[in-house]
């Protein structure tokens, strides 16, 4: 084995995060590290990457025990960690990002020419058509991911840890990254692939290790398993594969849009949404669906067209106005647009309802806490105390707190923009279940997702967007992954329902 972690344990106070975990990685292998949010994956990789120190256990490289006490130790041993939130500086060029902290110098002066040359060479080796002097802020998400990998190779990484590398990528960008991963594998580079997307795991990985509650729940070869078995190992019980589609009568029209436009993002958008309905909007990355509903929620301006809420024309100039009208919005990027990092779990879950729970000049904290406790139970949020920092939670639990915020607000219309992005299998089912329950209670729901499987499971009806316009509407038996892909790629432009 090229790399072996044996008996790794780690506690934070009385909280045992890792309990005697074994993990091995062979040369030229792509190994999936799986588990629910909070299972211990990040802690294990932070130990390997030198971010935190294990309480006990050993790390061996090529049969020799090594000490990794810092990220620089990990790099020295050929281990590179590409985090989910890419550590790139948008205002610097590609080559400057590649050499940041490790700049080449001649005497006291930076050797720009040498750095450009080395950057150009490593990008060429990877088959990446990215100019080394290009500004990182002007690159797409897939190219940024490749720049991070290039930095690893520049410093001769033998093992690369990739934490949710495809979360914000479209299909074409994912294909580019996978092609590069296979190329690295052929060169003997080993990759630890952390992902919640089990289809991708089945496509790209050789072996798997599943963590659950800080312990190894299972391991084996990818050809000997399937998505259902992996999901079972992750959550500890069979995942409900039933559809969450409507089984109840719909109410009247809650939200209606006519000829909405906000160039260059979207144009000619008309749709209606009824009480009790889960309406899908899908397509490929950059199709304009997120911008459309950011405009409806008041984040972006609507240049033309009309919005009606409960049959009345409304003008939504800000998110505050949208919330006051009864529209809630769960954003895809919880770290940038969802959570407020300086606030507690309770404050993050209550921030949109302070106006409603005020008694004279004071906040009714008993009511605030009671609502949050109720929502935390319903959403199965795992936390120690409501007064803890929101950052103490795993990503999936942070997403649930954002959802709890809008449950407290009792919104008439709820917009879920990629609600399960970066969320594990168990948390996904929790979120699906609560979306279905809200619809049954009469809430009008919009789900935006690039995952066709998610749309077909949740929605009875969906609009597919292509280049900022609605390419077609699908419902019933016509709402399937094949039909979605035909419309999303522009292969077919028709109203199918």
PyMOL commands that set and color helices and strands:
alter all, ss='L'
color gray80, all
select helices_A, chain A and resi 41-48+71-76+94-98+112-125+136-138+141-154+171-186+198-204+222-224+227-235+289-296+319-324+334-338+345-350+365-379+390-392+395-409+425-440+452-458+476-478+481-488
alter helices_A, ss='H'
color red, helices_A
select strands_A, chain A and resi 3-12+15-25+30-34+56-61+64-66+79-82+105-106+109-110+159-163+190-194+207-212+215-221+253-262+266-274+278-282+304-309+312-314+327-330+358-359+362-363+413-417+444-448+461-466+469-475
alter strands_A, ss='S'
color yellow, strands_A
deselect
rebuild
show_as cartoon
